[in-house]
Amino acid sequence: MNWTKRILLLLTLLLPIVLFGQEATAPAAAPTPVADKGDTVWMLVASAFVFFMIPGLALFYGGLVRSKNVLSTMMHSFVAILVLTIQWTVFGYSFAFSGTNPYFGNFDLAFLNGIDENTLELTIPKYVHFLFQGMFALITPALISGAIAERVKFGGYVVFILLWSTFVYDPVAHWVWAADGWLFKMSALDFAGGTVVHLISGIAGLAAAIVLGKRKGGGPALIAPNNLTYTLIGAGLLWFGWFGFNAGSGLAVNGLAARAFLVTLIAPAAAGVAWLVIEYIHTKKATALGAASGIVAGLVVITPASGFVGVQGALIMGFLVSPVCYLAILLKGKLGYDDSLDAFGIHGVGGALGAILTGVFALSLGAGVATRGDQILVQVISVVATGAYSFIVSVILVFLIDKTIGFRISEEKEIAGLDSEIHGEKGYEL
């Protein structure tokens, strides 16, 4: 009798599980993504901020060259908007953010295929994600032009940035920012483009400068800026746009965006102070060019770290980047390459340093990373991989373009000036 009661009791307890077990174990339905108006508005504004950096870059670079080349130098930034907007629309965005391959995307999103006003990326329309990331794709190749200013053909430059974006920028963006990218899966930390934007463009500039050779001439006239007023205004516009560049990279308006905005103010200020102090110790002068260079170096170094570090980390990174970049610029004369406007010295070196220091000062480690040392190792791997890839492909592209349609302008035209010889115009009529 006791066994019968026990069996009946057990059946009574099991009966609800048998009858309702399927409902009890079924997983909860995933919440339907919903567009957030605040996030959408902020990301549209941030996209406009980043776009504004491109005219800022044109002014920054344009003020640093000789007056006979100011217009052609500024055109390098503006033509990037025209050509690369089309590339990004047709296949660039798809190459960067579609597919499951860890190394490159595919054509699934070509011409924004399958995307409409209701398609979301997290809490923002996919169109807005396309726009924001597109601004990065436009300005990155334009940064390269600073390393090869005053000596390249306009057509050769246009072909180069088109091919470079396709074979370098888009794959590296996929590695680092796409959910299936191999560096993303390694938990390499790059919030807004230390490797994807600054390192690979600076390295590409170095490669192009080495292959194409030095500008003709020498002495103070070769390096005398034509209009430092332009350069200071350009630095200010870059800093303004960089708030959207960094604070928008979280794709939401929240405390993370606020902190990224904050450190984008702090690090360049620290770097600017450090640069002026170093310059005064070295030359007994604190120059406007030095202030502008320090500001940009600080912006570069904080870019990969802007979503991961706090105030103390931002200050230290800002103070550290200036002596490193200052030394890199001094070394170019000894090493014999002509990085015209220090694209490698600031963007390449500053981007690499920022990526590594992100691992040092990050408030929390990447997903699955056990120790601080492991995170730093991942950061070093990301720097070496992206830098080496950009250098190798850039050397090949510059060599092939120069040997086919021509990249380096003739000596006669270079001496006369690119504004009149290429564009038939002058930046100044004085």
Wavefront OBJ file of the C-alpha trace (Angstrom):
o trace
v 0.000 0.000 0.000
v 2.839 2.399 0.811
v 4.410 1.814 -2.626
v 1.089 2.451 -4.361
v 0.710 5.805 -2.576
v 4.251 6.774 -3.471
v 3.703 5.978 -7.169
v 0.442 7.956 -7.240
v 2.134 10.902 -5.524
v 4.992 10.820 -8.038
v 2.553 10.729 -10.975
v 0.675 13.672 -9.470
v 3.882 15.701 -9.291
v 4.955 14.755 -12.826
v 1.584 15.294 -14.501
v 1.868 19.129 -14.817
v 5.345 18.753 -16.273
v 4.122 16.199 -18.822
v 1.105 18.328 -19.776
v 2.766 21.736 -19.746
v 6.471 20.940 -20.057
v 6.717 22.191 -23.654
v 5.396 25.602 -22.673
v 7.595 25.740 -19.591
v 10.850 25.041 -21.472
v 10.211 27.036 -24.629
v 12.674 29.961 -24.868
v 11.299 33.447 -24.602
v 10.888 35.202 -27.913
v 13.625 37.714 -28.696
v 12.424 41.297 -28.389
v 11.634 42.959 -31.680
v 14.215 45.657 -32.468
v 12.724 49.108 -32.199
v 14.130 52.317 -33.684
v 15.069 54.920 -31.102
v 14.437 58.511 -32.168
v 17.120 59.931 -29.883
v 19.767 57.533 -31.156
v 18.739 58.194 -34.748
v 18.919 61.975 -34.383
v 22.307 61.815 -32.669
v 23.764 59.513 -35.317
v 22.555 61.749 -38.141
v 24.214 64.708 -36.401
v 27.388 62.695 -35.739
v 27.515 61.741 -39.425
v 27.379 65.410 -40.366
v 30.128 66.144 -37.819
v 32.415 63.580 -39.448
v 31.629 64.849 -42.947
v 32.680 68.324 -41.812
v 36.106 66.915 -40.968
v 36.893 66.500 -44.672
v 36.827 70.244 -45.503
v 38.730 70.669 -42.229
v 41.380 68.248 -43.465
v 41.537 70.138 -46.778
v 42.273 73.368 -44.905
v 44.755 71.687 -42.553
v 46.751 70.150 -45.411
v 46.208 73.070 -47.800
v 47.812 75.545 -45.429
v 50.954 73.436 -45.047
v 52.043 73.210 -48.688
v 53.596 75.859 -50.931
v 51.217 78.387 -52.480
v 51.595 76.886 -55.962
v 50.092 73.613 -54.694
v 47.411 74.721 -52.241
v 44.442 74.135 -54.549
v 45.592 70.717 -55.755
v 46.244 69.619 -52.164
v 42.770 70.669 -51.045
v 41.272 68.910 -54.068
v 42.709 65.621 -52.836
v 40.270 65.777 -49.924
v 37.269 66.957 -51.915
v 37.625 64.464 -54.760
v 37.647 61.675 -52.166
v 34.088 62.697 -51.256
v 32.970 62.405 -54.874
v 34.651 59.172 -55.889
v 34.368 57.212 -52.647
v 30.715 58.038 -52.010
v 29.972 56.109 -55.206
v 32.326 53.267 -54.272
v 30.824 52.988 -50.779
v 27.298 52.888 -52.218
v 27.943 50.394 -54.989
v 29.979 47.803 -53.066
v 32.229 49.315 -50.354
v 29.691 49.153 -47.533
v 28.835 45.607 -48.504
v 32.495 44.567 -48.574
v 32.971 45.974 -45.080
v 29.799 44.818 -43.309
v 28.223 41.811 -45.039
v 28.881 38.084 -45.093
v 30.283 35.631 -42.565
v 33.821 35.319 -43.890
v 36.322 36.500 -41.251
v 38.519 38.314 -43.788
v 36.285 40.025 -46.341
v 32.642 40.766 -47.046
v 30.579 40.024 -50.125
v 28.032 41.670 -52.432
v 24.936 41.013 -50.287
v 24.473 44.713 -49.492
v 25.686 46.101 -52.828
v 23.652 49.164 -53.840
v 22.127 48.833 -50.329
v 20.247 45.773 -51.538
v 17.567 44.608 -49.087
v 17.704 47.789 -47.012
v 14.768 50.150 -46.656
v 13.576 52.744 -44.151
v 12.431 49.993 -41.773
v 15.711 48.056 -41.720
v 17.550 48.570 -38.426
v 21.118 48.387 -37.167
v 20.595 48.060 -33.415
v 18.298 51.020 -32.658
v 19.029 53.165 -35.719
v 17.969 52.813 -39.352
v 20.457 50.878 -41.450
v 20.629 53.902 -43.737
v 22.095 55.914 -40.867
v 24.692 53.216 -40.174
v 25.616 53.345 -43.866
v 25.981 57.139 -43.667
v 28.030 57.213 -40.471
v 30.428 54.482 -41.524
v 30.593 56.018 -44.977
v 32.068 59.230 -43.587
v 34.957 57.175 -42.180
v 35.417 55.539 -45.572
v 35.602 58.968 -47.246
v 38.122 60.655 -44.973
v 40.537 57.741 -44.455
v 42.013 57.641 -47.991
v 42.154 61.453 -48.006
v 44.520 61.289 -45.015
v 47.045 59.483 -47.219
v 47.339 62.496 -49.501
v 49.319 64.374 -46.844
v 52.259 62.007 -47.269
v 52.508 62.458 -51.050
v 51.398 66.078 -51.484
v 52.980 68.318 -54.147
v 54.197 65.565 -56.476
v 51.373 63.314 -57.726
v 49.115 63.234 -60.756
v 45.461 63.876 -60.044
v 44.285 60.883 -62.104
v 46.810 58.547 -60.510
v 45.697 59.681 -57.060
v 42.012 59.083 -57.865
v 42.702 55.566 -59.126
v 44.856 54.861 -56.079
v 42.270 55.890 -53.464
v 39.574 53.919 -55.304
v 41.662 50.741 -55.364
v 43.075 51.285 -51.886
v 39.609 51.673 -50.393
v 38.500 48.459 -52.079
v 41.506 46.299 -51.232
v 42.658 47.801 -47.921
v 40.071 49.936 -46.124
v 37.017 47.741 -46.712
v 38.696 44.443 -45.696
v 40.335 45.952 -42.605
v 37.027 47.541 -41.541
v 35.520 44.053 -41.890
v 38.291 42.499 -39.772
v 37.849 44.951 -36.930
v 34.184 46.027 -36.907
v 32.092 43.353 -38.626
v 30.620 40.783 -36.245
v 32.385 37.961 -38.105
v 35.712 39.752 -38.579
v 38.689 37.835 -37.260
v 40.061 40.713 -35.176
v 36.576 41.482 -33.836
v 36.301 37.860 -32.680
v 39.723 38.153 -31.006
v 38.266 41.119 -29.042
v 40.680 43.675 -30.504
v 39.528 47.016 -29.097
v 39.176 49.813 -31.648
v 36.247 52.037 -30.809
v 36.490 54.581 -33.623
v 39.343 53.710 -35.958
v 42.866 53.743 -34.518
v 43.836 50.856 -36.779
v 41.032 51.033 -39.344
v 41.447 54.751 -40.078
v 44.704 56.220 -38.812
v 47.228 53.404 -38.773
v 46.430 51.981 -42.199
v 46.247 55.409 -43.859
v 49.502 56.568 -42.259
v 51.242 53.334 -43.259
v 49.878 53.665 -46.803
v 51.243 57.190 -46.942
v 54.667 55.939 -45.880
v 54.591 53.229 -48.550
v 53.576 55.703 -51.267
v 56.208 58.248 -50.189
v 58.947 55.605 -50.363
v 57.911 54.297 -53.797
v 57.373 57.732 -55.370
v 60.447 59.379 -53.897
v 61.098 62.856 -52.583
v 59.785 66.164 -53.844
v 62.107 68.190 -56.051
v 64.116 70.924 -54.406
v 65.243 71.386 -50.848
v 65.913 73.859 -48.105
v 63.446 75.987 -46.137
v 61.331 76.848 -49.207
v 60.323 73.218 -49.567
v 58.778 73.008 -46.115
v 57.525 76.582 -45.657
v 53.724 76.530 -45.132
v 51.833 78.986 -47.327
v 49.044 79.744 -44.839
v 49.155 78.596 -41.229
v 45.852 80.379 -40.677
v 44.252 77.690 -42.852
v 46.026 75.012 -40.841
v 44.811 76.315 -37.479
v 41.239 76.651 -38.742
v 41.493 73.165 -40.201
v 42.713 71.762 -36.883
v 39.751 73.363 -35.136
v 37.296 71.914 -37.647
v 38.897 68.490 -37.318
v 38.569 68.655 -33.528
v 34.937 69.701 -33.848
v 34.150 66.850 -36.232
v 36.077 64.377 -34.109
v 33.463 64.673 -31.372
v 31.041 62.992 -33.751
v 33.768 60.636 -34.986
v 34.385 59.217 -31.514
v 31.190 59.838 -29.554
v 29.059 58.515 -32.410
v 30.891 55.207 -32.659
v 28.749 53.598 -29.969
v 25.725 54.124 -32.283
v 23.626 55.448 -29.399
v 23.121 58.535 -27.275
v 24.013 57.475 -23.730
v 26.642 57.720 -21.040
v 29.201 55.935 -23.208
v 28.800 58.596 -25.905
v 29.203 61.299 -23.265
v 32.428 59.766 -21.947
v 33.796 59.330 -25.476
v 32.984 62.994 -26.139
v 34.724 63.968 -22.883
v 37.990 62.142 -23.561
v 38.007 63.566 -27.106
v 38.340 66.974 -25.460
v 40.881 65.962 -22.824
v 43.457 63.943 -24.794
v 44.068 66.542 -27.562
v 44.392 69.287 -24.951
v 47.054 67.271 -23.118
v 48.824 66.444 -26.371
v 48.786 70.079 -27.493
v 50.356 71.231 -24.231
v 52.973 68.480 -24.393
v 53.868 69.306 -28.014
v 54.342 73.016 -27.256
v 56.563 72.230 -24.262
v 58.696 69.780 -26.269
v 58.949 72.210 -29.160
v 60.013 75.056 -26.875
v 62.676 72.894 -25.243
v 63.935 71.804 -28.659
v 63.720 75.073 -30.655
v 62.998 77.808 -28.091
v 59.773 78.516 -29.997
v 56.167 77.451 -29.334
v 54.558 77.582 -32.787
v 51.037 77.562 -34.161
v 52.000 74.585 -36.311
v 53.178 72.787 -33.184
v 49.881 73.434 -31.427
v 47.917 72.156 -34.445
v 50.142 69.080 -34.762
v 49.786 68.249 -31.069
v 46.017 68.595 -31.194
v 45.734 66.220 -34.154
v 48.143 63.732 -32.564
v 45.991 63.741 -29.419
v 42.854 63.174 -31.472
v 44.497 60.281 -33.281
v 45.758 58.534 -30.145
v 42.412 58.691 -28.334
v 40.372 57.454 -31.289
v 40.690 53.688 -30.674
v 40.420 54.179 -26.908
v 37.603 56.730 -26.757
v 34.933 54.212 -25.797
v 37.124 52.235 -23.411
v 39.189 54.621 -21.254
v 38.425 57.189 -18.589
v 39.736 60.639 -17.803
v 43.069 59.530 -16.329
v 43.820 57.255 -19.272
v 42.963 60.018 -21.741
v 45.298 62.471 -20.024
v 48.209 60.033 -19.972
v 47.675 59.011 -23.594
v 47.582 62.656 -24.652
v 50.813 63.457 -22.854
v 52.559 60.348 -24.244
v 51.650 60.704 -27.925
v 53.337 64.071 -28.521
v 56.943 63.068 -27.753
v 56.513 59.865 -29.746
v 55.094 61.614 -32.842
v 57.551 64.519 -32.497
v 60.420 62.035 -32.569
v 58.903 60.195 -35.548
v 58.772 63.456 -37.509
v 62.391 64.265 -36.645
v 63.486 60.796 -37.771
v 62.039 61.103 -41.289
v 64.918 63.348 -42.293
v 67.451 60.832 -41.040
v 65.678 57.874 -42.656
v 65.392 59.669 -45.998
v 61.696 59.472 -46.901
v 59.584 62.523 -47.761
v 56.339 62.321 -45.775
v 55.263 65.766 -46.980
v 52.760 66.712 -44.268
v 53.616 64.059 -41.657
v 50.693 61.759 -42.358
v 52.731 58.777 -41.201
v 54.443 60.628 -38.359
v 51.114 61.618 -36.795
v 48.409 59.276 -38.096
v 50.467 56.123 -38.566
v 52.574 56.376 -35.425
v 49.813 57.940 -33.312
v 47.273 55.352 -34.450
v 49.591 52.454 -33.584
v 50.421 53.931 -30.190
v 46.755 54.592 -29.446
v 45.739 51.043 -30.341
v 48.347 49.545 -28.015
v 47.686 51.981 -25.162
v 43.987 51.134 -25.420
v 44.901 47.717 -24.062
v 46.886 49.335 -21.266
v 44.250 51.830 -20.075
v 40.935 50.171 -21.008
v 38.530 50.197 -18.055
v 37.393 46.667 -18.942
v 38.864 43.941 -21.123
v 37.394 42.608 -24.345
v 34.974 39.693 -24.325
v 36.768 36.462 -23.500
v 40.107 38.131 -22.750
v 41.456 36.856 -19.450
v 44.220 39.264 -18.459
v 45.514 42.752 -19.171
v 48.603 41.227 -20.766
v 46.433 39.162 -23.109
v 44.532 42.297 -24.144
v 47.750 44.165 -24.890
v 48.932 41.192 -26.965
v 45.689 41.255 -28.958
v 46.165 44.972 -29.553
v 49.720 44.424 -30.774
v 48.517 41.689 -33.137
v 45.891 44.040 -34.557
v 48.507 46.765 -35.116
v 50.994 44.442 -36.807
v 48.380 42.719 -38.970
v 46.594 45.844 -40.200
v 49.800 47.850 -40.612
v 51.668 45.138 -42.523
v 48.684 44.436 -44.774
v 48.224 48.110 -45.623
v 51.940 48.612 -46.324
v 52.260 45.605 -48.635
v 49.103 46.275 -50.648
v 49.868 50.007 -50.845
v 53.367 49.402 -52.222
v 51.914 47.121 -54.893
v 49.174 49.570 -55.859
v 51.479 52.603 -56.061
v 54.039 50.681 -58.121
v 51.445 49.336 -60.581
v 49.729 52.700 -61.025
v 53.023 54.516 -61.538
v 54.158 51.986 -64.143
v 50.855 52.064 -66.059
v 48.909 55.336 -66.078
v 51.538 57.188 -64.053
v 51.400 58.407 -60.456
v 54.395 60.722 -60.061
v 54.077 63.983 -61.980
v 56.863 65.155 -64.298
v 59.670 67.261 -62.860
v 58.779 70.266 -65.019
v 55.173 70.320 -63.852
v 56.152 69.763 -60.246
v 58.475 72.756 -60.327
v 55.829 74.927 -62.027
v 53.204 73.936 -59.481
v 50.326 71.487 -59.511
v 47.577 74.113 -59.305
v 48.300 75.579 -62.717
v 49.670 72.460 -64.378
v 46.895 70.051 -63.336
v 43.851 72.230 -62.714
v 44.622 75.296 -64.792
v 43.830 77.439 -61.776
v 45.573 79.127 -58.893
v 44.760 79.038 -55.222
v 45.734 82.685 -54.932
v 45.658 85.615 -57.321
v 47.839 88.156 -55.521
l 1 2 3 4 5 6 7 8 9 10 11 12 13 14 15 16 17 18 19 20 21 22 23 24 25 26 27 28 29 30 31 32 33 34 35 36 37 38 39 40 41 42 43 44 45 46 47 48 49 50 51 52 53 54 55 56 57 58 59 60 61 62 63 64 65 66 67 68 69 70 71 72 73 74 75 76 77 78 79 80 81 82 83 84 85 86 87 88 89 90 91 92 93 94 95 96 97 98 99 100 101 102 103 104 105 106 107 108 109 110 111 112 113 114 115 116 117 118 119 120 121 122 123 124 125 126 127 128 129 130 131 132 133 134 135 136 137 138 139 140 141 142 143 144 145 146 147 148 149 150 151 152 153 154 155 156 157 158 159 160 161 162 163 164 165 166 167 168 169 170 171 172 173 174 175 176 177 178 179 180 181 182 183 184 185 186 187 188 189 190 191 192 193 194 195 196 197 198 199 200 201 202 203 204 205 206 207 208 209 210 211 212 213 214 215 216 217 218 219 220 221 222 223 224 225 226 227 228 229 230 231 232 233 234 235 236 237 238 239 240 241 242 243 244 245 246 247 248 249 250 251 252 253 254 255 256 257 258 259 260 261 262 263 264 265 266 267 268 269 270 271 272 273 274 275 276 277 278 279 280 281 282 283 284 285 286 287 288 289 290 291 292 293 294 295 296 297 298 299 300 301 302 303 304 305 306 307 308 309 310 311 312 313 314 315 316 317 318 319 320 321 322 323 324 325 326 327 328 329 330 331 332 333 334 335 336 337 338 339 340 341 342 343 344 345 346 347 348 349 350 351 352 353 354 355 356 357 358 359 360 361 362 363 364 365 366 367 368 369 370 371 372 373 374 375 376 377 378 379 380 381 382 383 384 385 386 387 388 389 390 391 392 393 394 395 396 397 398 399 400 401 402 403 404 405 406 407 408 409 410 411 412 413 414 415 416 417 418 419 420 421 422 423 424 425 426 427 428 429 430
